[in-house]
Amino acid sequence: MARLLRIGGAKRPWPEVRVAVEAALGRALPGTPFTVDDEPSVTWHDGPAEATVAGVVGELPGWRLVVALDATDAAAVATEDRRQPLWLRRTFSDEALAVAVIRFQASSVRPYDSTRDGAESALRDLLDVDDPARSGYPLTDAMADLLLADPLAAGDDSPSRADAWSRRLTDLGYDRLWNQAYAEAPI
């Protein structure tokens, strides 16, 4: 793929790059529905990690891949680097967010809170895996199932869905869910 996009070494126009990106994603990740638009951006839900998608897309002369976070300021990104950004916009299911906030709390002193410095970046690192709705850890997955069994209240005023699931985890009690998952999960 990278060879396809490097022909001539000069920046290729978006319509050419778009065709090559769509073809590469279709070949390498055929089971994942991607939307490639004129922003330019690549959008998908759960599925492969941003790092996986970036690896498939490869190096693009004159272009740079930028992972779009909720708080990413497009103007700041534009001034950091003269290359044209190609945005990677991945959305997450409640299942993926539940797994991530459980893993976040397991590795942190406090629950996830997007308003705390570094929390969003740390959570995104946990989500930058292929198929984030399942961690592969039986206790974590069992805890996520228990958390999801108690749905969020309608009209939740949390800043994000991840914040809402983190608050719900706090309400239910991380230790209580861990103990229940340990007692019930096949290990």
C-alpha positions, 0 to 999 in steps of 0.5 A, a space after each residue: 500500500 505504501 508503495 502505491 501512494 509514494 509514486 513520484 514522492 510528491 503529495 498526491 491529491 485527495 481523490 487519488 489518495 482516497 481511491 487508494 485508501 479505500 482499496 487498501 482498507 477493503 483488501 486488508 480489513 474486508 469485514 469492517 465497514 469504513 466511510 471515507 469522505 471528503 473531509 478527508 477522514 476515515 470513519 468506522 465503529 469498534 473493529 480494528 484499532 487506529 494503529 491497525 488502520 494507520 498501518 494499512 493506510 501507510 505513509 502518505 507523502 504530504 499527508 499525515 494521519 491524525 486520530 480524532 479525539 473528542 477534544 481535538 482542536 482542528 485549528 491547533 492540528 493545522 498549525 502544528 504541521 503543514 501536511 494535510 491531515 487525514 482524520 481517523 474517526 473511530 466510534 465505540 460501542 457501549 460494550 467497548 466503553 464499559 471494558 475500557 472504563 473497567 480497565 482504566 479503573 483497574 490500572 488507576 487510583 481513580 475512576 475515569 473522568 474526562 475532565 481530569 488531565 491525561 484521562 482521555 488520552 489514557 482511555 484512548 490508549 486502552 481503546 486502541 486495540 482490535 475489537 475493543 468490546 472484548 478484552 480477552 480477560 475473563 474477569 474484565 469481560 464478566 465485569 463489563 457484562 455485569 456493568 452493561 446489565 444495569 443500563 444507564 439512566 435516561 437523561 444522563 448529564 455526563 460529558 461523554 458515554 465513557 464518563 457515564 459508564 464510569 459513573 455507573 461503575 462507581 455507583 455499582 462498586 468496582 470491588 462488588 462487580 469484581 467479586 461477583 465476576 470472580 465468583 461467577 466467571 469461568 476462569 
